[in-house]
């Protein structure tokens, strides 16, 4: 690629850039094998990943995914059940 070549912002420059781009909620759910209702429950319980809102789009950054993974591992798994007073 020479210095005159313009790479559109929507097109990653290579595999590393593809790995660092924010992902959609749908991509996150697919990647981790959870449904949208489970994702929404996690968000309500404040156990889901931080979201990046761009206009009406909701995205999740690579950093937010990694932080969520770290919290999930530390707590022994994602809590997706509503807590009860038993």
C-alpha positions as MATLAB code, in Angstrom:
seq = 'XXXXXXXXXXXXXXXXXXXXXXXXXXXXXXXXXXXXXXXXXXXXXXXXXXXXXXXXXXXXXXXXXXXXXXXXXXXXXXXXXXXXXX';
ca = [
       0.000    0.000    0.000;
       1.545    3.309   -1.015;
       1.067    6.631    0.789;
      -1.535    7.769   -1.782;
      -3.867    4.873   -1.032;
      -6.886    5.819    1.057;
      -8.387    3.136    3.263;
     -12.004    3.919    4.172;
     -12.658    4.021    7.911;
     -15.318    1.339    7.545;
     -12.790   -1.054    6.017;
     -10.228   -2.597    8.383;
      -6.620   -2.299    7.280;
      -5.980   -5.962    8.044;
      -6.727   -8.883   10.361;
      -5.482   -7.047   13.478;
      -7.798   -4.105   12.797;
     -10.707   -6.517   12.312;
     -10.022   -7.978   15.773;
     -10.056   -4.540   17.409;
     -13.281   -3.177   15.937;
     -16.328   -2.827   18.196;
     -18.912   -5.564   17.799;
     -22.688   -5.376   17.802;
     -24.862   -6.838   20.533;
     -25.920   -9.513   18.038;
     -22.288  -10.441   17.392;
     -21.580  -10.544   21.133;
     -24.570  -12.820   21.782;
     -23.588  -15.099   18.914;
     -19.962  -15.261   20.011;
     -20.877  -16.237   23.587;
     -23.893  -18.392   22.757;
     -26.461  -16.344   24.640;
     -29.815  -14.947   23.592;
     -30.840  -11.295   23.470;
     -33.089  -11.750   26.521;
     -30.136  -13.086   28.519;
     -28.019  -10.154   27.329;
     -30.710   -7.676   28.414;
     -31.015   -9.403   31.799;
     -27.243   -9.140   32.264;
     -27.402   -5.426   31.424;
     -30.243   -4.859   33.935;
     -28.232   -6.679   36.606;
     -25.106   -4.676   35.700;
     -23.220   -7.907   34.907;
     -22.973   -7.424   31.129;
     -20.282   -5.632   29.125;
     -20.160   -1.845   28.952;
     -21.908   -0.502   25.881;
     -20.815    2.156   23.424;
     -23.747    4.048   21.941;
     -23.227    5.756   18.603;
     -26.484    7.386   17.590;
     -29.000    4.543   17.738;
     -26.355    1.835   17.382;
     -25.194   -0.073   20.438;
     -21.700   -1.484   20.128;
     -19.314   -3.259   22.480;
     -15.615   -2.468   22.333;
     -12.896   -5.114   22.515;
     -11.796   -3.599   25.831;
     -15.335   -3.887   27.247;
     -15.511   -7.541   26.165;
     -12.160   -8.301   27.814;
     -13.211   -6.521   31.036;
     -16.504   -8.466   31.041;
     -14.626  -11.738   30.508;
     -12.280  -10.917   33.398;
     -15.191  -10.067   35.724;
     -17.052  -13.200   34.663;
     -14.058  -15.443   35.336;
     -13.424  -13.757   38.711;
     -17.047  -14.224   39.808;
     -17.194  -17.834   38.654;
     -19.557  -17.265   35.722;
     -22.074  -14.811   34.344;
     -25.033  -14.312   36.643;
     -28.133  -14.407   34.505;
     -30.690  -15.527   37.071;
     -32.910  -13.030   38.862;
     -32.000  -13.050   42.542;
     -34.666  -14.175   44.990;
     -35.121  -13.665   48.713;
     -34.942  -17.263   49.918;
];
